[in-house]
Amino acid sequence: MDQRIAKRLKALRAEREWSLDELARRSMVSRATLSRLENAEVSPTAQVLGKLCSTYGLTMSRLMHMVEDEFAPLIRRDAQAVWIDPSVGFKRRSVSPPAQTLAGEMLECELDPGAS
């Protein structure tokens, strides 16, 4: 998943013809962090993804849809995509298959006790 997110983030920046410096200025995320994310050297946190989604005018679920595998009408629990940000105790599970042909998407999100 990290590799697919990295590839998509790099493509979004390239589509806009922004340098890493320009994206850093617009998103308030350091150039070094952006470089490591685009090279899949680190996993993105929810906070950083939120800043980048805002900068690109995307929702988080739309970005995740862009990087998830092909559409399947049913996803069993053991095969559902799970994304975890341990730095804030956040866990996101894609319960329903994200697809442009569906009117909605079901997510299961959890926060560790005391997290905000």
N, C-alpha and C positions, 0 to 999 in steps of 0.2 A: 504494500500500500504506500509506503514512504517513497518508493521509486516512482510510482504513478503520480503522486502528489507533486513531487519534485519536477517531473517532466511537464505537468500541466502548469505549474507556477511559472516555469521558464517560458512556456509557450504564451501564457497570458502577457507576460512582460514584453516578449518579442512582438506580439501582435500590435502592441501600442508603440513599439519602437522606443522604449524607455531603456536607459542605462540602469545599472544597479544603483548608481548614485541618485538618479531621478526617482526611482521607486523608493529608495530609502527616505528621501526628502518628503515624498507624498505620503508614505505609510507610517513614518516615524519608527521604522524598524531598521536597525543598523545594517550597513552594507555587508559587513562580515557575516551576520546572521542570514541575510538573504542569500548570499553566495553559498553558505553551508546548506541551506534548505534546498536550493536549486540543484545542488550536487548530491543530494540525499545523504549528506554526511551527518545530519542530525534530524530528529523527528520534530515536526512543528508542534508548538503548543496551541491550545485553543485560543489563547490571547493573540498570538501572532497571526494565526489563520484568520481570526476575526478582523484584525487590522488590515490584512491583505485583501480579504473579501470586501471590506468596506471601500478600500482604495480602488478595487476593480469593479465595484458596483454589483457584486454578487452576494447571494445568501450563502451561508455555510453549506446548507443542504444542496444547493446548486453546484457548488465546487465539488462536493463529495460525489454527486451524481456524475460529474464529468470524469472522475477518476475510477469509478467502480466498473467492474466487469460487465459483460453483456447481460441484457435483460433475461430474467427467468421468472415465470409466473408465480412460483412458490419457492421460498427459501426456508429450509429447515433451520431450526435454532442453532444447531452445531455448525451450520455453514453461513450464518449471518455475519456480515462484516462488522467488526468491533474495532473502535478507535478509542484509545485511552490516552489521557493527558495526566500522568501521575503527579505532575508538579502542582496541580490544583485538585486532584482527586475526582476528575471527571471521566465518565465512561459513556460512549455513544454506540448504540447497537442499531443497525438498520434492519428493522423488523419486516417491513414490506419491501418489495423490490422497487428501487427508484427507476422510474421510466417516464419519458415524455408522454407516452400513451396513457398513463394513469393520471387521474385527477388529483391524487394526493399521495402522501408518503407517511408511513408510520415509523417513528423513531422511539427507542427506549433510551432515556438518558438518566444517569445516576450521578449523584454527588456524594462523596464521602461525608459521614457525619461531621458537622462543624465547618464544612467547606462552603464557600459562597461564590 
